[in-house]
């Protein structure tokens, strides 16, 4: 039952992303990562009441596409990486490989400000099939 619910949620998110992408993106820039970032911004606007959303934030060994910093320091944080013509798994692997979670650990000598879990989220888009995953 849990797996069916999780699969249903993933499908629903993919459908929401596709709908927003189809209705909000100009056709001449539809296949760009910048446009997909804008779509993600639209989809996650409601989160701004509970999260500070940053784009292209320095984290670990690179720059993460989106970081959701929780207003409640014990709530879960999100690191979101976007990939074009790739897989969500590769996006999540990049989050791990570049150690983006360091952004939540605090600087040297500081105690971490965030005590909740940090969730890695990978979103991919296939230019040819126009499928979101």
Helices and strands as residue ranges (DSSP letters): H 2-24, G 27-29, H 33-43, G 45-49, E 51-59, E 62-70, E 77-84, H 88-97, G 100-104, E 118-126, E 131-132
